[in-house]
Amino acid sequence: MIDEPAAADPAGPDAYLARLPIGEPLPVPSDGAPSWEIFPYDGELTVRVLRAPELPEPPRHGEDGPESCPDCARPDTDFLWTDEHWRLGTADEPDGLPATLLLWPRAHHDLLDLPAELSAQLGPMLQRVERAVRSLGGIGRVHVNRWGDGAAHLHLWLLARPEGVTQLRGSTLSLWMDVLPPLPAGVRAERARRIAAAMAAEGGTAHA
């Protein structure tokens, strides 16, 4: 018996893109994020029109390896804390959250090619950073986010939600961080120092 060629996957990537309403107006869903209590914006909203896919996608920073990666080139003193395998820093721009941190592996890896040894360390390292953030006091949750569309070097965002401010809970916290008034420079620096010291208490080097 001769095998018949497999039919085209009706749920494959080309079929998915073909179903997207590229260039067409889209309604704001009545039960979508803009209707949630935790959504930071009010008033009349419209949905942006979808642009056509850009394939192949433009390269991310560091896509060609560590030689082209700005994160690899940064000295340890640019970070709050470092050890042999990991580096912890803050976002480039101040925001209004109690703490906004980024965790990088020292070596140039993305999540997909992170070696088994570092993958095994990642969970405990995230727990360790959360403990350091919670040592500030007044922290309700520490949200962990990974997007990776701008840089090829793996980096995870850790966003601290202030305790009791339940309007900031959930998936819209990253929107609120742009809306809230930024922390004063002195407050931000002191919080960074305390987080770095808490991390160094379990090993590694504090730079803040």
N, C-alpha and C positions, 0 to 999 in steps of 0.2 A: 504494500500500500504506500502510495506517494503522499507525503505530508503536504497539505495545502499551506501556502504562505499565510502567515499571521495577518489578520485584518488590522488596519490602522487603529491605534488606540483612540477610541472616541473621547477619552478623557485626557489625552496627551496635551503637551504644552501648546502645540499649534492650535488645537481645537479650543483650548481655554482662551488663548488670545483672540481667536476669531469671535468668541462670544462676548468679549468686552465691548461696552458701548463707547468706543473711542470717538471723541468729538461731539458726543451727544449730551444734552443737559440731564443732570441727575437730580432727583428730589432728595430733600433732607428726610431721612426716615423718622416717622413719628415717635418711635421707641428707641432711636439710636442715641449715641453719646451726647448730642446737644440737649437731649431732654433729661439727662441724668443730673441729680443734685450735685454730683462731684465735678461736673463740667464747668470750667472756669469762665466761660464767656456767655453773655446773654444778648438778647436781641435777635433780629432777623439774620439768618445765615443762608448762604448758598454753597453748593458743592462745586468745587472746581471741575472743569471739563478734563477728562482723561486725555493725555497726549498719547500718540502712537508709541509703541515700544521702541527702545533704542538698543538694537542688537548688532554686534556684540556690545555689552555694557561697557561704559568707560572704565578704565582701570582705577582702582583705589590707590591711595597713598601706600607705598611699600609693596605694591603688587609684584614687583620684579625681584623681591628679596631684601635682605637686611641692608644692602648697599644703597637702596633707594628709600629706606624707611626712616622718616624723621623721628619716630619713637625710639628706634634702636640707637640713633645718634645722640640722644639726650644724655647728659651726665647724671649720675645718681643724685647730685645735689639739686636737680630739678624736681625731685620727688619728696614726698613726706617721709617715706620709709622704704627701705630696700633690704633684700637678703640675697642669697646666692641664686635664687630662681625667680623671685617675684619683685615687682615694684608697685608702690601705691602712691597715687598723686591726686591732685584736685583738678577740677575743670579749669580751663583757661580763663573764663569770665566768671565774675562773682554772680551769685543768684540769691534767692530768698529762702532757701531751705536750710535747716540746721547744719547739714553737711552734705556735700556732693563729692563723691570720690570715684576714681577709676583705678582698676586693678589690671596690671599687665603681666604676662610672663616676661622674664628678662630676654629669653631667646625669641627669635622671630618665628612665631607659629600663629596659625589661625585655629579655631576650635576643631576643625576637621582633621588637622594633622598634628594636634597637640599630643606629644608622646605620652605613653601610658603612665610614666612616673609623674609627670606634671598633672595629668588628668586626675590621678589619685589624690594629688595634693590640693586640687582646686576647691573641692567641697569644704575640707577643713580650713582652707585659707579664707574662704568667704565667711565661714563662721567666726573666724578670728577677727576679720575686719568688722563684722557686725558687733562683736563684743566691744571692740575699741570705740565704735561709734556710740553704742549704748552707754559707755562709760561717761559720756558727756552729761547724761541725765536729760529727762524731758523728751525722749525719743519713743514714738509709738511703734513704728515699724521701720525696717530698712529694706527698701525694694532693690532687687537685683535685675538689671536689664542688660541685654546684649543685642546690639543691632548689627554693627560691622559693615555698613554700606559705605563708610567714608575711608576706612583704613583697613589694610590687610593684616596688621598686627593685632592679635586678639586683645580686646579690652572690654572689661565689664564695668558698667556703671552701678554704683551703689548710692541710692537716694534716700536720705533720712526724712521721714515724715514726723512732724512735731506731735507729741502726745496730746490727745484730746481734740485735735483739729481734724475731725472726721470728714469734713468736706474735702480734704485733700487725699482721702484714702483711694486706693485702687489705681487703675491704669492711667488716670489723668494727672498723676503727680508730676510727670515730666512736663506737662503743660503749665501747671501752677508754678513751677520753678522759674519760668520766664515772666510770670505776672507779679509775683510777690516782690516787695522792695528788697534790693540786695543787702546782704549783711554788711555792716561797716567793716572797713579793712582791718581794724584792730581786732574786732570780734572774730572775724574769719581767721586771722593769723593765730589767735589764741586757741581756737577750736582745732586748727590744724596741728598746732604744737601738742595739744593734749592727746589727739588721736595717734600721732606719731609716737609719743611716749608710751601709750598703751600698747601699741604694736611691738615696740622695742622691748617691752617688759617680758615678752615671750620669745625674744630672739630677733636678730636682724639689727639694722642701724636706723635710728631716727635722724632725719635731716632738717626737719622743721624747727 
